[in-house]
């Protein structure tokens, strides 16, 4: 399924696989707006990522806590995050 979201990479944190992508934006305001959009779909889907907001940059990590790794839903949420980014 990783082929469907080519901008994402697999990373491991404490031996738990996660999907990660760094999104580059023009400034802090755009990064914050993007973060809020990702947060909104996370709330809607009741599936919450790690989001790191910086000036002009947002890092998003998706994984499923219950399975301690990746689930199909993580790939779906990554694709939805890509769609928000445009």
WOUR-V307541 format. One line per field, one symbol per residue. ss: DSSP state (@ for helix, = for strand, . for the rest). phi: phi as a letter, one per 20 degrees, with the letter a starting at -180 (. if undefined). A space follows every 10 residues. Layout:
ss=???
phi=???
//
This chain:
ss=.@@@@...== ===..===== ====...@@@ @@@@@@@@@@ @@@@@....= ====..==== ==.=....=. .@@@@@@@@@ @@@@@.
phi=.fffcffece ccclmdfcec bdddcfafff ffffgfffff fffgelbdee cddcfmbcdc cdadffelre cgffffffff fgfffn
//
